[in-house]
Amino acid sequence: MRELLKRLFGRQRSKMVSRKPAVRGNREAFENDDGLDWLFPPDTVADPAAWDEYWQNQLSHGVAGFVDLFVEDGELVDAMRGNGLKSVLCVGNGLSQESRALAWAGFDVTSLDLSPFAMKVASEAEPPEDYLKSLVKGRSGGLNGRLDFVVGNLADPACCPGPYDVVIDRKTLQLWPDADRPMAIQAVANRLASRGIFFSQCHNGFWKPGEPLLHAVEPWFVTQGWDFWRTGAPLTGRVAWLYSTTG
C-alpha cells in the first residue's frame, strides 16, 4: 500500500494531468457500461461502505492522484495569511492531499470524510515536498501546522464542530440531493467562524461551451444574503468563495 501511495502522490502533477482519462458523452451512457461504473461517486452521502469501495476502485485503477487536479490554493493561502486566518476544515476530503499541503504551509487543518478507508490512505500518504508545493502554487512551506484526519458525517453537528477560520468543500456538497443540500451547506457553514471564508468548488464534467456554468451551492448563499470574496477587500465577516471547474 505504501509503495502504491508513493506512486500515486509522488509523481509530478504535470504528469498526472497528461494521464487524465478521456471521458466523453453523458454520465448515463457511461453508467450503462458495467466496466466504467467505478468512475462515478456512489449515489449516497451516508454509506461509508459505498465510499470505501469507490476510493478503493480509484486506487486500483491508478487514477486516485487526479483527486488534486484542480487544487490550486495559492490565492487562498495569500488571503488566509493576509487576514490572519489559521484553522481550516476540509469536508469530504477523500484521498486528497490538500489538507497536508495547507498544513505544510503553516495552517492547522482538519480533514473530515465519511470513508474510513479514504482517511487511512490520506493520512498514510507521504507525498514529496514538491507535490505539496504545487498544491499551494509555490507559496512558502515547511511550517508544520497541525494536521488531523477524522472519520465522520458532515451532517453530524458534534463532528468537528469548530469554529474554523476557513471551511473547504471540493465537489462534496454538490453530491447531496437537492432537497437535502441546504441542510448540508448550513451544517458546514455552522462550523465557520464569524470572520472567515467558505470555499466551495463545484465541478461539471459534462459542461459544453455555450451552456451556463452553474455552481450547485451558489443559490443558497444568495438566498442567505452572504457576501462573496473579492480579492484585496478586507475580510470583516463571513464570505463565500465559489470556484467552478469543467472537463
C-alpha positions as CSV (number, residue, x, y, z in Angstrom):
1,M,0.0,0.0,0.0
2,R,2.8,2.5,0.9
3,E,4.5,1.9,-2.5
4,L,1.2,2.5,-4.3
5,L,0.7,5.7,-2.4
6,K,4.1,6.9,-3.3
7,R,3.5,6.2,-7.0
8,L,0.1,8.0,-6.9
9,F,1.0,11.1,-4.9
10,G,4.7,11.2,-5.6
11,R,4.6,11.9,-9.3
12,Q,4.7,15.4,-10.7
13,R,1.2,16.9,-11.2
14,S,2.0,17.8,-14.8
15,K,2.4,14.1,-15.5
16,M,-0.8,13.3,-13.7
17,V,-2.7,15.8,-15.9
18,S,-1.3,14.1,-19.1
19,R,-2.8,10.8,-17.9
20,K,-6.3,12.0,-17.2
21,P,-8.8,9.5,-18.5
22,A,-10.5,10.7,-21.7
23,V,-14.2,10.7,-20.7
24,R,-16.8,11.9,-23.2
25,G,-20.5,11.9,-23.5
26,N,-23.0,11.9,-20.7
27,R,-22.9,10.2,-17.4
28,E,-25.9,7.9,-18.2
29,A,-24.1,6.5,-21.2
30,F,-21.1,5.5,-19.1
31,E,-23.2,4.2,-16.2
32,N,-24.8,1.7,-18.7
33,D,-21.3,0.3,-19.3
34,D,-20.6,-2.1,-16.4
35,G,-16.9,-1.6,-16.9
36,L,-17.0,2.1,-16.1
37,D,-19.2,2.3,-13.0
38,W,-16.2,2.9,-10.8
39,L,-15.6,6.3,-12.4
40,F,-18.5,7.9,-10.7
41,P,-19.2,8.6,-7.0
42,P,-21.8,6.5,-5.3
43,D,-25.4,7.8,-5.1
44,T,-25.2,8.1,-1.3
45,V,-23.9,10.7,1.1
46,A,-24.4,8.5,4.2
47,D,-23.0,5.0,3.5
48,P,-19.3,4.7,4.4
49,A,-19.0,1.2,2.8
50,A,-20.0,2.6,-0.6
51,W,-17.4,5.3,-0.4
52,D,-14.8,2.9,0.8
53,E,-15.4,0.9,-2.3
54,Y,-15.3,4.0,-4.5
55,W,-11.9,5.1,-3.2
56,Q,-10.6,1.5,-3.4
57,N,-11.5,1.5,-7.1
58,Q,-9.8,4.8,-7.7
59,L,-6.6,3.4,-6.2
60,S,-6.8,0.0,-8.0
61,H,-7.4,1.8,-11.4
62,G,-4.4,4.1,-10.8
63,V,-6.3,7.4,-11.0
64,A,-6.5,8.4,-7.4
65,G,-3.9,11.1,-7.8
66,F,-6.3,13.1,-10.0
67,V,-8.3,14.0,-6.9
68,D,-6.0,17.0,-6.6
69,L,-6.2,18.0,-10.2
70,F,-8.0,21.3,-9.5
71,V,-6.3,22.2,-6.2
72,E,-4.5,25.5,-6.7
73,D,-4.6,27.1,-3.3
74,G,-2.0,29.9,-3.8
75,E,-4.6,32.7,-3.7
76,L,-6.4,31.1,-0.8
77,V,-3.1,30.9,1.1
78,D,-2.4,34.5,0.4
79,A,-5.9,35.5,1.6
80,M,-5.5,33.5,4.8
81,R,-2.1,34.9,5.6
82,G,-3.2,38.4,4.8
83,N,-6.2,38.2,7.1
84,G,-4.6,36.3,10.0
85,L,-6.7,33.1,9.4
86,K,-5.2,29.9,10.9
87,S,-7.6,27.0,11.2
88,V,-9.1,25.0,8.2
89,L,-11.7,22.3,7.9
90,C,-11.7,20.2,4.6
91,V,-15.1,18.4,4.3
92,G,-15.3,15.4,2.1
93,N,-11.6,15.2,1.9
94,G,-11.3,11.8,0.3
95,L,-7.8,10.9,-0.7
96,S,-6.8,14.5,-1.4
97,Q,-3.5,15.8,-0.1
98,E,-4.8,19.4,0.0
99,S,-5.1,19.3,3.8
100,R,-1.5,18.1,4.1
101,A,-0.3,20.9,1.7
102,L,-2.1,23.6,3.8
103,A,-0.6,22.2,7.0
104,W,2.8,22.3,5.3
105,A,2.1,25.9,4.6
106,G,1.6,26.5,8.3
107,F,-2.1,26.2,8.9
108,D,-3.9,24.0,11.4
109,V,-6.0,21.6,9.3
110,T,-8.7,19.0,9.9
111,S,-9.7,16.6,7.2
112,L,-13.2,15.2,7.6
113,D,-14.6,12.3,5.5
114,L,-17.3,9.6,5.7
115,S,-14.9,6.9,4.4
116,P,-12.6,5.2,7.0
117,F,-10.6,3.8,4.0
118,A,-10.1,7.2,2.5
119,M,-8.9,8.7,5.8
120,K,-6.5,5.9,6.4
121,V,-5.0,6.3,2.9
122,A,-4.8,10.1,3.0
123,S,-3.2,10.0,6.5
124,E,-0.6,7.4,5.5
125,A,0.4,9.1,2.2
126,E,3.9,10.6,2.0
127,P,3.9,13.0,-1.0
128,P,7.2,14.8,-1.6
129,E,7.6,18.4,-0.8
130,D,7.4,19.5,-4.5
131,Y,3.9,17.9,-4.7
132,L,2.7,19.8,-1.7
133,K,4.3,23.0,-3.0
134,S,2.4,22.6,-6.3
135,L,-0.9,22.4,-4.4
136,V,-0.3,25.8,-2.9
137,K,1.2,27.3,-6.1
138,G,4.7,27.7,-4.8
139,R,3.9,29.5,-1.6
140,S,6.4,29.0,1.2
141,G,6.0,25.9,3.3
142,G,7.7,23.6,5.8
143,L,5.9,25.5,8.5
144,N,4.4,22.4,10.1
145,G,0.9,23.3,11.0
146,R,-1.3,20.7,12.8
147,L,-3.0,18.1,10.7
148,D,-5.8,15.8,11.9
149,F,-7.8,13.2,9.9
150,V,-11.4,12.5,11.2
151,V,-13.9,9.9,10.1
152,G,-17.4,11.3,10.3
153,N,-20.5,12.7,8.6
154,L,-20.6,16.4,7.9
155,A,-24.3,16.4,8.8
156,D,-23.4,15.5,12.4
157,P,-23.0,18.7,14.3
158,A,-21.0,17.0,17.0
159,C,-18.3,16.1,14.5
160,C,-15.6,18.7,14.1
161,P,-17.8,21.5,15.4
162,G,-15.2,24.2,15.1
163,P,-15.3,27.1,14.7
164,Y,-12.8,27.2,11.8
165,D,-11.4,30.2,10.0
166,V,-11.8,28.5,6.7
167,V,-14.0,25.6,5.5
168,I,-13.3,24.0,2.2
169,D,-15.7,21.9,0.2
170,R,-14.5,20.3,-3.0
171,K,-17.2,18.6,-5.1
172,T,-18.9,17.2,-1.9
173,L,-21.9,19.4,-1.2
174,Q,-23.0,19.2,-4.9
175,L,-23.5,15.4,-4.3
176,W,-26.3,16.0,-1.8
177,P,-29.8,15.6,-3.2
178,D,-31.5,18.9,-4.0
179,A,-33.9,18.6,-1.1
180,D,-31.1,17.9,1.5
181,R,-28.4,20.2,0.1
182,P,-29.5,23.3,2.0
183,M,-29.2,21.4,5.3
184,A,-25.8,20.1,4.4
185,I,-24.5,23.6,3.4
186,Q,-25.9,25.0,6.6
187,A,-24.2,22.3,8.6
188,V,-20.8,23.2,7.1
189,A,-21.5,27.0,7.5
190,N,-22.2,26.4,11.2
191,R,-18.6,25.4,11.6
192,L,-17.3,28.6,10.2
193,A,-16.1,31.4,12.5
194,S,-17.8,34.8,12.5
195,R,-15.0,36.1,10.4
196,G,-13.9,33.5,7.8
197,I,-14.0,32.0,4.3
198,F,-16.3,29.3,3.0
199,F,-14.5,28.0,-0.1
200,S,-16.6,25.7,-2.3
201,Q,-15.6,24.1,-5.6
202,C,-18.4,22.7,-7.9
203,H,-17.4,20.5,-10.9
204,N,-19.5,20.0,-14.0
205,G,-17.6,17.3,-16.0
206,F,-20.1,17.4,-18.9
207,W,-20.4,21.1,-19.4
208,K,-20.2,22.3,-23.0
209,P,-19.3,25.8,-24.3
210,G,-22.4,28.0,-24.7
211,E,-24.2,26.4,-21.7
212,P,-24.4,28.2,-18.4
213,L,-21.8,27.2,-15.9
214,L,-23.7,26.8,-12.7
215,H,-22.4,26.4,-9.2
216,A,-24.6,24.0,-7.2
217,V,-24.4,25.8,-3.9
218,E,-24.4,29.4,-5.1
219,P,-28.2,29.8,-4.8
220,W,-28.1,29.0,-1.1
221,F,-25.5,31.8,-0.4
222,V,-27.5,34.3,-2.5
223,T,-30.7,33.4,-0.6
224,Q,-29.0,33.7,2.7
225,G,-27.5,37.1,1.8
226,W,-23.8,36.1,2.1
227,D,-21.1,38.4,0.7
228,F,-18.8,36.9,-1.9
229,W,-15.0,37.0,-1.8
230,R,-13.3,40.0,-3.5
231,T,-9.6,39.8,-3.9
232,G,-7.9,42.6,-1.9
233,A,-11.0,43.5,0.0
234,P,-10.7,43.4,3.8
235,L,-12.3,40.4,5.5
236,T,-14.7,41.7,8.1
237,G,-17.2,38.9,8.3
238,R,-18.1,35.6,6.6
239,V,-17.7,35.4,2.8
240,A,-18.3,32.7,0.2
241,W,-15.5,32.0,-2.3
242,L,-17.0,29.9,-5.1
243,Y,-15.0,28.1,-7.8
244,S,-16.4,26.3,-10.8
245,T,-14.5,23.7,-12.9
246,T,-15.2,21.7,-16.0
247,G,-13.7,18.9,-18.0
